[in-house]
Amino acid sequence: MQKKHLIPSTIHQTTFNESFIPLVDRYKQLETPFMLTDLDSIKENCIAFKRALPQVKLYYAVKALYSPEIVKFISKDVDGFDVASLKEIRDLLACGVEPNALNFSNPVKSSDSIKKAYRLGVKMFAFQSLSELAKLQLQAPGASVYVRVRLKDLPSFVPLSEKFGCNPEEAVDLMLYAQRVGLKPVGLTFHVGSQLLDHDAWEGSIKFANKIIRQAQ
């Protein structure tokens, strides 16, 4: 299947770049589906995000939209990449991304995936349970880890906040245990779901995460 890549969007609203209409006309005779992606829009969103939050490191979530063209085009505009599988790790390494720029954020991984990712140079892993910490302790000794925390009652179009994650009251104990077994707890992660447009819900989730971090300190 022939592909072109275009995502006409900004951080604040979806827009359409009319200059791409001729491209649609050019490829509409293809017998298979295709996608056009505006690489400049993706880069502009990365730059705008970092300008708005200069104290925050930006990691591009590969599972949201992957292509080698995107990775190479924005590699200097992000601090790293968020990956969810061994396949994504290998794809990014093939694009020239350094393994220390990858966060393995799937909180439930096989021992084999952890071992292979660690051997490839990945040193940052998410977890959500004691059983996951046991795998990390064995297969990725000394790695940096961050706990996935479950959030509740967020008004997302596609709720994902409760799909993974430990209960909030378990997070601190899990991080302390990670430290005891030789891992390096560096923070926490959460998922607000897809298309959360309520600014107050974002703010509340961030404040909630900060509260847990302060408790752990």
N, C-alpha and C positions, 0 to 999 in steps of 0.2 A: 504494500500500500504506500502510495506517495504521500508525504506529509509536508505541509508548511505550518508554521507556528505563529499564532496571533491571539493575544489576550488583551482586548481593548478595555482597560480598566484603570482607575486611579484608587488611591487609598480611600477617598471619600465617596465616590460614586462611580457607577458604571457609565462609560461613554463609548462611542463608536468612532473610530478613525475612518472618515469617508474615503481617504486615499486608498483604502484596502478594497473598495468595491471593484476596481478593475482586476485585482488579483482573484477575487471570487469568480468574476466572469471568466477569467483565463482558465481556471481549474475546474469549473463546474461540469465540464464534459467528462471528467473522470468517472469511472464506473464504481469506484469505492469511495467511502466517506473520507474526508480530509479535514484537517484543522489548521487554521492560520493563527500564528501567535506573534503579537507585536512585542518584540524583544525590548524595544525602547521603553514601552510602558512598564514592563517588569523592572527594568533598571531604574526608571524614575520613581517607582514605588519604593524600591530599596533605599534610594537616596533620600526620599522624603521621610521615610520611617526613621532613618538614622539622624536626620536633621531635627525631627520632632523629639526624639529620645536619644540625645547624644551619649547618655550614661549607660545605655543598654546595648548589649551585643546582639546582632541580628543573625539568626540562623534560618536559612531557607529550608522549608519542609519539602523534601524531595517527592514525597508521596502525593503532594497537592498537584504537581505538574512537573514531570521530568522529561527532559531531552538533553542530550549532550550540548546542543547549541545554547540552551538556557544556562546550564551550569557554567560553561566557559565564558558566556557573555557577562554574567553577573559576579563571577568569582572574586573580583576585586572590590565589589560593592557590598559584600556580606562578610561576616566574621567566620562563617562556617556553614555547615549543612546538617539538617536534622534527618536522620535515616531510621527506617523501621524494619529493615531486613538485610540479610547478608548480600543479597543480589544488589540492593541499592549501594551498599558499601563498595562492592566490586565495580559497579558502574562508575561511581565517582572517582575511585582510584584510577580507573582507566582514562578518566578525563583530566587527570593530573592533580586532583585535589589531595592535599596532604592528609594522612589518617588522623592527625591530631586536631583536624578541623571538623571532625565528625562526631556527632552525638548519637549514640544508638538508643533511641527513645522508646522503642517497644518495651513495655514493662514486663512482658512475659516472653522469654526467649528460650530456645532449646540450649542445652549445655554445649552442643556441637557448634551452634551459631556463635555463642559467646567465645568459645575457644578459638574459632577461626577468625572472628573479628579482632580479638586481642592479638593474635599472631600477625594479623595484617597491620597492626599498629594503632587500632582504636583503643582509647583509654578512658572513654566517658560513657557510662551506661545508666539507664533508668532501671528502677526496680519498684515493686509494690508489696513485697511479702518476704517472710523469712526464707521460704523455699527458693526464691530468686536470689537472695543474698548468699545462700549456700552454694548455688551454682557459680555465682560471681567470685566468691572466695576461692573456689577450687580452680576455675578456669581463667580468671582474670585477676590474679593477686595484685593488690596495691592500686587497683583501678579507682578512678573517681566515680562516684555514684550519686544519683539524685532520685528522690522518692516521688512516685506518682501518687497524687492525692485526689480522692474523689470529691467532687462538688455536687451540690444538689439544687434543684429548683431554679435552673437557669432558663430564661425564655428564648432558647435557640430554635431556629427552624428545624434543625436536625440535632436533637439532644444526644451528646456523646459524653457528657461530663461524668456519667455513672457507669460507662462501659468498662473502664479500668480504674484502678487506684485503690489505695488503702483508705480506711476510715481516717478522718482528720486527727482523731485522738490517738491513733497508732503511729502517726508520722514521726514524732520526736523519738519515741522508743526505737523505731526501726533505724533511724539515722544513728543513734547512739550505739546500737548493736553493730551496725555496719562498721563503725569506727573500731569497736572492740575486736572485730575479726580481720582487721588489717586493711580495710577499704577506706576510701577518703570521701565522706559525705560532703557534698558541695552545695546542696540546695534541694529544691523540690520543683516539680512540674505538675501542671493540671491542664485539662482540656475543657474549654467552655462550650464545645459543640460547634456545629457549622452555622454560620450566619447569625451570630449574636450581635444584634444592632443596638441593644440597650447599653448606653454608656455607663449607667449606674451599676449594672451587673458586672461589667468589666472592672470598674473601680473597686467594687466590693470583693470580687475574687482576688484581685491583686493585694488588697489590704489583708484579706484572710490569709493568703500565702505568707505575707510579711509577718503576720502574727505568729505563725508556726515557726518561721525561721528564727524569730526573736526568742521563742521558747527554747529552741534547740541550742541557741548560743548560751 
